[in-house]
Amino acid sequence: MPGIKHLKPSFPENAATLEYAASLDAADPLASFREQFIIPSKANIACKRLAKPNLSSEPCIYFCGNSLGVQPKATSRYLEAQLDTWSSIGVCGHFTDLEDSPMKSWQLLAEQAAESMSKIVGAEPAEVAAMGTLTANLHLLMASFYKPTARKYKILMDWKAFPSDHYAIESHIAWHDLDPKESMILIGPEKGEYEISTDKILSYIDQHAEDAALLLLPGIQYYTGQFFDIPKITAYAKARNLVVGWDLAHAYGNVELNLHDWDVDFAAWCTYKYGNAGPGAMAGLFVHEKHGHVDYSDGEDSPKFRHRLTGWYGGDRSVRFKMDNKFKPIPGAGGFQISNPSAIDLSSLCAALSVFDQTSVSELRKKSVKMTAYLEHLLLKDTTEESRPFRIITPESPEARGAQLSLLLKPGLLQGVSERLQNAGVICDKREPGVVRVAPVPLYNTYSEVWAFVQEFRAALQI
């Protein structure tokens, strides 16, 4: 990826020892962040139903941040602060800050979250909005940015898009009375491969430059873990008159992003994976500043702005309570907001962001590159392609992947390996037909856990 280059680390002969892993942990400048999270215990993981959670026993190995991040300790404090506001001053909480609260008043809370998120995605604060959920935000953004014509109507997308993305794209095409079979152009890898080359994506853009209206790809592919070259693909597509959007569900909080400088038109992401904001947490979206401009050249009562599905909360706070039904949008991404957001959800999001505010994605990425490379090194050590009952289908280059390695097992192994790992207190997820996705997260995982995971994984495979 353009920007900061990360060379693939090399490891010494003794790298496969627990002592070496522990030495990496001892030298880790981000090690203290682990203490800001609650790692589920092995005892709790082993139980199918819990009468009462046991938070004090040995922590599990939690390599599932690509699906759901663990809970920050700040979450309970932020939620309690919000509940204190609600219980003590009621509706006045919309405009009044409590002195001991880590959060702004409810009317400003979404902006507080957006400002923190903007640093994670490389945007101006006004280009980011905290709102809704990922797929709902994709729907809202496509309503504004997908404008098919008789000549340009196709959408270029990932061959193995996450189902929710696929459904959203399919439904918008059908909404315009178009045939999804003709209008959805799926870009996939060569037969027998999993990585999609940038050149192949660019060739699809060339092939459909005359009839495509939109390119909508994942920043990181959920199944393989491939990190696409967002700036190069974006620039190439925009030079051929395509609108460009990105689903950053697996990229947010995982890899370095510079959405403003890369001239991305729009993007959306969830916050419950590497973002650690909780299951179904409030999501985020990006709209480049050039699409959020509000023009008052015809007077204050006749603003001109990019068409979008509008709602009360997207209106400027200065006139929001005039109730005159004259929509004056907030400039930037804030003008795409629809409804008054849940203060409970925003509290959980702000709690997670309070951890990110203490560091930077670039620092997290440095550790992530080394940790993922260490995982790869241990998985492949003393094996050959012929002897291994698995294949790493995530790209080898650090520039083309994030924290996740996807391990494609030989047929028939997935269920047994998954059960063995969970019984050992190891949490990582599986994706049919045969992939185990392993994602050590730099904020709260350790090199020693990487070492321990590989021992359990090898035992499960009997290698």
C-alpha positions as CSV (number, residue, x, y, z in Angstrom):
1,M,0.0,0.0,0.0
2,P,1.2,3.5,-0.7
3,G,2.2,5.5,2.4
4,I,4.2,3.9,5.2
5,K,5.9,0.8,3.9
6,H,6.2,-2.2,6.2
7,L,8.9,-4.7,5.5
8,K,8.2,-8.2,6.4
9,P,10.0,-9.1,9.7
10,S,12.5,-11.9,9.9
11,F,12.9,-14.2,13.0
12,P,15.8,-16.0,14.5
13,E,16.3,-19.8,14.9
14,N,14.9,-19.7,18.5
15,A,11.7,-17.9,17.4
16,A,9.6,-21.0,17.9
17,T,10.1,-21.0,21.7
18,L,7.9,-19.5,24.4
19,E,10.9,-17.7,25.8
20,Y,11.4,-15.8,22.5
21,A,7.6,-14.9,22.4
22,A,7.9,-13.6,25.9
23,S,10.9,-11.5,25.0
24,L,8.8,-9.8,22.2
25,D,6.1,-9.1,24.7
26,A,8.6,-7.6,27.1
27,A,9.8,-5.2,24.4
28,D,6.4,-4.3,23.1
29,P,5.7,-0.6,23.6
30,L,1.9,-1.2,23.3
31,A,1.8,-4.0,25.9
32,S,0.1,-1.9,28.5
33,F,-3.0,-1.5,26.4
34,R,-4.1,-5.0,27.1
35,E,-4.9,-3.9,30.7
36,Q,-7.6,-1.6,29.3
37,F,-9.7,-4.6,28.0
38,I,-11.6,-7.5,29.6
39,I,-10.5,-10.8,28.0
40,P,-13.1,-13.6,28.3
41,S,-12.0,-16.4,30.5
42,K,-11.4,-20.0,29.4
43,A,-14.0,-21.0,32.1
44,N,-16.7,-18.8,30.6
45,I,-15.9,-19.9,27.0
46,A,-16.2,-23.5,28.0
47,C,-19.7,-23.0,29.4
48,K,-22.7,-23.1,27.1
49,R,-24.8,-21.1,29.6
50,L,-23.5,-19.0,32.5
51,A,-25.3,-18.5,35.8
52,K,-22.8,-15.8,36.6
53,P,-19.8,-14.7,34.5
54,N,-16.4,-15.6,36.0
55,L,-14.1,-12.7,35.0
56,S,-11.2,-13.7,37.3
57,S,-10.0,-17.0,35.9
58,E,-7.4,-17.6,33.2
59,P,-8.1,-15.6,30.0
60,C,-8.8,-17.4,26.8
61,I,-6.8,-16.7,23.6
62,Y,-9.1,-14.4,21.8
63,F,-8.1,-14.1,18.1
64,C,-11.6,-13.1,16.9
65,G,-11.3,-9.3,16.7
66,N,-12.1,-9.5,13.0
67,S,-15.6,-10.6,14.1
68,L,-16.2,-9.0,17.5
69,G,-13.6,-7.1,19.6
70,V,-13.4,-7.6,23.3
71,Q,-14.9,-5.1,25.8
72,P,-12.9,-2.1,26.9
73,K,-12.9,-1.5,30.6
74,A,-13.9,2.1,29.8
75,T,-17.3,0.9,28.5
76,S,-19.0,0.5,31.8
77,R,-17.7,3.9,33.0
78,Y,-19.0,5.6,29.9
79,L,-22.4,3.8,30.0
80,E,-22.8,4.7,33.7
81,A,-22.0,8.3,33.0
82,Q,-24.7,8.4,30.3
83,L,-27.2,6.8,32.6
84,D,-26.3,9.3,35.4
85,T,-27.0,12.1,32.9
86,W,-30.3,10.7,31.9
87,S,-31.4,9.9,35.5
88,S,-30.2,13.2,37.0
89,I,-31.2,15.8,34.4
90,G,-33.4,14.0,31.9
91,V,-34.1,15.9,28.7
92,C,-31.6,18.6,29.7
93,G,-28.9,16.1,28.9
94,H,-29.3,17.0,25.3
95,F,-27.6,20.4,26.0
96,T,-25.9,20.1,29.4
97,D,-22.5,18.6,30.1
98,L,-22.1,16.9,33.5
99,E,-18.8,18.0,35.1
100,D,-17.5,14.5,35.8
101,S,-18.7,12.9,32.5
102,P,-16.1,11.9,29.9
103,M,-18.6,12.8,27.2
104,K,-20.2,15.9,25.7
105,S,-23.9,16.6,25.8
106,W,-26.1,14.3,23.7
107,Q,-26.5,16.9,20.9
108,L,-22.7,17.0,20.5
109,L,-21.9,13.3,21.3
110,A,-22.1,12.1,17.6
111,E,-19.6,14.8,16.7
112,Q,-17.3,13.7,19.5
113,A,-17.3,10.2,18.1
114,A,-16.8,11.4,14.6
115,E,-13.8,13.5,15.5
116,S,-12.1,10.5,17.0
117,M,-13.1,8.2,14.1
118,S,-11.7,10.7,11.6
119,K,-8.2,10.1,12.9
120,I,-8.6,6.3,12.4
121,V,-9.7,6.6,8.8
122,G,-7.6,9.6,7.7
123,A,-10.3,12.2,7.2
124,E,-11.3,15.6,8.3
125,P,-13.7,15.5,11.2
126,A,-16.5,17.1,9.1
127,E,-16.2,14.2,6.6
128,V,-17.2,11.6,9.1
129,A,-20.5,10.9,10.8
130,A,-21.3,8.4,13.6
131,M,-24.6,6.9,12.8
132,G,-26.7,3.8,12.0
133,T,-25.2,0.5,11.2
134,L,-23.0,-0.6,8.3
135,T,-25.5,-1.9,5.9
136,A,-28.0,0.8,6.6
137,N,-25.3,3.4,6.0
138,L,-24.4,1.7,2.7
139,H,-28.0,1.9,1.7
140,L,-28.1,5.6,2.5
141,L,-24.9,6.3,0.7
142,M,-25.9,4.4,-2.4
143,A,-29.1,6.3,-2.5
144,S,-27.0,9.4,-2.9
145,F,-24.1,8.1,-5.0
146,Y,-25.6,5.4,-7.2
147,K,-27.3,7.3,-10.0
148,P,-27.6,4.9,-13.0
149,T,-28.3,6.2,-16.4
150,A,-29.3,4.3,-19.6
151,R,-25.6,4.2,-20.5
152,K,-23.8,3.9,-17.1
153,Y,-25.6,1.7,-14.7
154,K,-23.4,-1.3,-13.6
155,I,-21.7,-1.7,-10.2
156,L,-18.3,-3.3,-10.0
157,M,-18.0,-5.4,-6.8
158,D,-16.1,-8.2,-5.1
159,W,-16.8,-11.7,-6.2
160,K,-17.2,-12.9,-2.6
161,A,-18.7,-9.8,-1.1
162,F,-20.0,-10.2,2.4
163,P,-23.7,-11.3,2.0
164,S,-25.1,-8.1,3.5
165,D,-23.2,-6.0,1.0
166,H,-24.3,-8.2,-1.9
167,Y,-27.9,-7.9,-0.8
168,A,-27.7,-4.1,-0.5
169,I,-26.1,-3.7,-3.9
170,E,-28.6,-6.1,-5.5
171,S,-31.6,-4.3,-4.0
172,H,-30.5,-0.9,-5.2
173,I,-30.1,-2.2,-8.7
174,A,-33.5,-3.8,-8.6
175,W,-34.9,-0.5,-7.1
176,H,-33.9,1.2,-10.3
177,D,-35.8,-1.6,-12.3
178,L,-32.5,-3.0,-13.6
179,D,-31.5,-6.7,-13.8
180,P,-28.9,-7.6,-11.1
181,K,-27.6,-10.4,-13.3
182,E,-26.5,-7.9,-15.9
183,S,-25.7,-5.0,-13.6
184,M,-23.6,-6.6,-10.9
185,I,-20.1,-7.2,-12.2
186,L,-18.2,-9.5,-9.9
187,I,-14.4,-9.2,-9.8
188,G,-12.7,-12.4,-8.7
189,P,-9.3,-14.1,-8.6
190,E,-7.9,-16.5,-11.2
191,K,-9.2,-20.1,-11.0
192,G,-7.7,-21.9,-8.0
193,E,-6.4,-18.7,-6.5
194,Y,-7.8,-16.4,-3.8
195,E,-5.8,-13.2,-4.1
196,I,-7.2,-10.7,-6.6
197,S,-4.4,-8.8,-8.3
198,T,-4.7,-5.0,-8.5
199,D,-4.0,-5.3,-12.3
200,K,-7.1,-7.5,-12.7
201,I,-9.3,-5.0,-10.8
202,L,-7.9,-2.2,-13.1
203,S,-8.6,-4.3,-16.2
204,Y,-12.3,-4.7,-15.1
205,I,-12.5,-0.9,-14.6
206,D,-11.2,-0.5,-18.2
207,Q,-13.5,-3.1,-19.6
208,H,-16.6,-1.5,-18.0
209,A,-15.6,2.2,-18.0
210,E,-18.3,3.1,-20.5
211,D,-21.2,1.3,-18.7
212,A,-20.3,1.2,-15.0
213,A,-21.6,3.9,-12.6
214,L,-20.0,2.7,-9.3
215,L,-17.1,0.7,-7.9
216,L,-17.9,-0.6,-4.4
217,L,-15.3,-2.9,-2.9
218,P,-14.2,-4.0,0.6
219,G,-11.1,-2.4,1.9
220,I,-10.1,-5.8,3.3
221,Q,-11.9,-8.9,2.0
222,Y,-13.5,-10.7,4.9
223,Y,-12.9,-14.3,3.7
224,T,-9.3,-14.0,2.5
225,G,-8.1,-11.0,4.5
226,Q,-6.7,-9.3,1.4
227,F,-6.1,-5.6,1.8
228,F,-6.8,-3.9,-1.5
229,D,-4.7,-1.0,-2.9
230,I,-7.3,1.6,-2.1
231,P,-5.5,4.7,-3.4
232,K,-4.4,3.2,-6.7
233,I,-7.8,1.6,-7.5
234,T,-9.6,4.7,-6.4
235,A,-7.6,7.0,-8.6
236,Y,-7.8,4.7,-11.6
237,A,-11.6,4.3,-11.4
238,K,-12.2,8.0,-10.8
239,A,-10.1,8.9,-13.8
240,R,-12.5,6.8,-15.8
241,N,-15.6,8.6,-14.5
242,L,-16.7,6.0,-11.9
243,V,-17.9,6.9,-8.4
244,V,-15.9,5.0,-5.8
245,G,-17.0,3.7,-2.5
246,W,-15.4,1.3,0.0
247,D,-16.8,-1.0,2.8
248,L,-14.2,-0.7,5.5
249,A,-15.7,-3.2,8.0
250,H,-12.4,-5.1,8.3
251,A,-10.1,-2.2,7.6
252,Y,-11.3,0.3,10.3
253,G,-9.0,0.2,13.3
254,N,-6.9,-2.4,11.5
255,V,-4.8,-0.7,8.8
256,E,-3.8,2.8,8.0
257,L,-6.3,4.7,5.9
258,N,-6.2,8.2,4.3
259,L,-9.6,8.5,2.8
260,H,-9.5,12.3,2.3
261,D,-6.1,12.3,0.6
262,W,-7.0,9.3,-1.5
263,D,-10.0,11.2,-2.8
264,V,-12.5,8.4,-2.0
265,D,-16.1,9.5,-2.7
266,F,-17.7,7.6,0.2
267,A,-17.1,4.8,2.7
268,A,-18.8,3.0,5.5
269,W,-17.7,0.8,8.4
270,C,-18.8,-1.0,11.5
271,T,-17.1,-0.4,14.8
272,Y,-17.6,-3.7,16.6
273,K,-14.7,-5.6,15.1
274,Y,-11.2,-4.1,15.5
275,G,-13.1,-1.0,16.8
276,N,-14.3,-2.8,20.0
277,A,-17.5,-0.8,20.4
278,G,-19.7,-3.8,21.2
279,P,-22.0,-6.1,19.2
280,G,-24.2,-4.2,16.7
281,A,-22.5,-0.9,17.8
282,M,-23.1,2.4,16.0
283,A,-21.3,2.6,12.7
284,G,-19.5,5.3,10.8
285,L,-19.5,6.8,7.3
286,F,-17.2,9.0,5.3
287,V,-18.3,11.5,2.6
288,H,-15.5,13.5,0.9
289,E,-15.8,17.2,1.6
290,K,-16.5,18.0,-2.0
291,H,-19.7,16.1,-1.8
292,G,-20.8,17.6,1.5
293,H,-20.6,21.3,0.4
294,V,-23.7,23.4,0.9
295,D,-24.2,26.3,-1.5
296,Y,-26.2,29.3,-0.4
297,S,-25.6,31.4,-3.5
298,D,-29.4,31.6,-4.0
299,G,-30.1,32.6,-0.4
300,E,-30.3,31.1,3.0
301,D,-33.8,29.6,2.2
302,S,-32.6,27.8,-0.9
303,P,-29.5,25.8,-0.1
304,K,-28.1,23.6,-2.8
305,F,-26.5,20.3,-1.8
306,R,-25.9,16.8,-3.0
307,H,-29.1,14.8,-3.0
308,R,-29.5,12.3,-0.1
309,L,-32.2,10.7,1.9
310,T,-32.7,13.4,4.6
311,G,-33.8,13.4,8.2
312,W,-34.1,15.9,11.0
313,Y,-30.8,15.2,12.6
314,G,-28.9,16.0,9.4
315,G,-30.2,19.6,9.8
316,D,-28.0,22.3,11.1
317,R,-28.3,22.7,14.9
318,S,-28.8,26.5,14.6
319,V,-32.2,25.9,13.0
320,R,-33.0,22.4,14.0
321,F,-35.5,23.4,16.6
322,K,-37.2,26.1,14.6
323,M,-39.5,23.3,13.3
324,D,-40.2,25.3,10.0
325,N,-39.6,22.2,7.8
326,K,-36.9,24.0,5.8
327,F,-34.0,21.6,5.6
328,K,-30.7,23.3,6.1
329,P,-28.1,20.5,6.0
330,I,-25.0,20.3,8.2
331,P,-22.1,20.8,5.8
332,G,-20.1,17.6,5.3
333,A,-21.0,14.0,6.3
334,G,-23.1,15.3,9.2
335,G,-25.7,16.3,6.7
336,F,-26.3,12.7,5.8
337,Q,-27.5,11.9,9.3
338,I,-31.1,10.8,9.6
339,S,-32.4,10.5,13.2
340,N,-31.4,11.4,16.7
341,P,-28.8,8.8,17.5
342,S,-28.9,6.5,20.5
343,A,-26.9,8.0,23.4
344,I,-26.4,4.6,24.8
345,D,-24.8,3.4,21.6
346,L,-22.7,6.5,21.3
347,S,-21.5,6.1,24.8
348,S,-20.2,2.6,24.0
349,L,-18.6,3.9,20.8
350,C,-16.9,6.8,22.6
351,A,-15.6,4.5,25.3
352,A,-13.9,2.3,22.6
353,L,-12.6,5.4,20.8
354,S,-11.1,6.7,24.1
355,V,-8.6,3.9,23.8
356,F,-7.7,4.7,20.2
357,D,-7.2,8.3,21.2
358,Q,-4.3,7.3,23.3
359,T,-2.3,5.9,20.4
360,S,-2.4,6.0,16.6
361,V,-3.2,3.5,13.9
362,S,0.3,3.8,12.6
363,E,1.7,2.5,15.9
364,L,-0.9,-0.3,16.1
365,R,0.0,-1.2,12.5
366,K,3.7,-1.6,13.3
367,K,2.9,-4.2,16.0
368,S,0.2,-5.9,13.9
369,V,2.6,-6.4,10.9
370,K,5.2,-8.0,13.3
371,M,2.6,-10.1,15.1
372,T,1.0,-11.4,12.0
373,A,4.4,-12.2,10.5
374,Y,5.3,-14.1,13.7
375,L,2.1,-16.1,13.4
376,E,2.8,-16.9,9.8
377,H,6.4,-17.9,10.6
378,L,5.3,-20.3,13.4
379,L,2.6,-21.8,11.2
380,L,4.9,-22.6,8.4
381,K,8.1,-23.6,10.4
382,D,9.4,-27.1,9.7
383,T,6.6,-27.8,7.2
384,T,6.4,-28.0,3.4
385,E,3.6,-27.1,1.1
386,E,3.0,-30.9,0.5
387,S,3.0,-31.8,4.3
388,R,0.7,-29.0,5.5
389,P,-3.0,-29.9,5.8
390,F,-3.8,-26.2,5.4
391,R,-3.0,-23.3,3.1
392,I,-2.7,-19.6,4.0
393,I,-4.9,-17.9,1.4
394,T,-4.2,-14.4,2.8
395,P,-1.5,-12.5,0.7
396,E,2.0,-12.9,1.9
397,S,3.0,-9.3,1.6
398,P,2.3,-7.1,4.7
399,E,1.1,-4.4,2.3
400,A,-1.7,-6.6,1.1
401,R,-3.1,-7.8,4.4
402,G,-4.1,-6.6,7.9
403,A,-4.1,-8.6,11.1
404,Q,-6.0,-11.6,9.8
405,L,-4.6,-14.8,8.3
406,S,-7.2,-17.1,6.7
407,L,-6.2,-20.8,6.9
408,L,-7.9,-23.0,4.3
409,L,-8.0,-26.5,5.7
410,K,-8.2,-29.7,3.7
411,P,-11.8,-31.0,3.3
412,G,-13.4,-32.5,6.3
413,L,-11.1,-30.9,8.9
414,L,-12.9,-27.6,9.7
415,Q,-15.4,-28.8,12.3
416,G,-13.0,-31.0,14.3
417,V,-10.3,-28.3,14.3
418,S,-12.7,-25.6,15.4
419,E,-14.0,-27.7,18.2
420,R,-10.6,-28.6,19.4
421,L,-9.5,-25.0,19.5
422,Q,-12.6,-23.8,21.4
423,N,-12.2,-26.7,23.9
424,A,-8.7,-25.4,24.5
425,G,-9.9,-21.9,25.2
426,V,-8.9,-20.5,21.8
427,I,-11.4,-18.3,20.0
428,C,-11.2,-17.7,16.3
429,D,-13.9,-18.0,13.8
430,K,-14.6,-20.3,10.9
431,R,-16.0,-19.6,7.5
432,E,-17.4,-22.4,5.3
433,P,-16.3,-24.5,3.5
434,G,-13.0,-24.7,5.2
435,V,-11.4,-21.5,6.5
436,V,-10.3,-20.7,10.0
437,R,-9.8,-16.9,10.3
438,V,-7.1,-16.0,12.9
439,A,-6.7,-12.4,13.9
440,P,-4.3,-11.4,16.6
441,V,-5.2,-7.8,17.5
442,P,-2.3,-5.4,18.6
443,L,-4.3,-3.6,21.2
444,Y,-4.9,-6.6,23.4
445,N,-3.2,-9.7,22.1
446,T,0.3,-10.9,22.8
447,Y,3.1,-12.7,21.0
448,S,2.9,-15.4,23.7
449,E,-0.7,-16.0,22.7
450,V,0.4,-16.3,19.1
451,W,2.9,-19.0,20.2
452,A,0.3,-20.8,22.3
453,F,-2.3,-20.7,19.5
454,V,0.1,-22.3,17.0
455,Q,0.8,-25.2,19.5
456,E,-3.0,-25.9,19.8
457,F,-3.6,-25.5,16.1
458,R,-0.8,-27.9,15.2
459,A,-2.1,-30.4,17.8
460,A,-5.5,-30.2,16.3
461,L,-4.1,-31.0,12.9
462,Q,-1.7,-33.5,14.3
463,I,1.4,-32.0,12.7
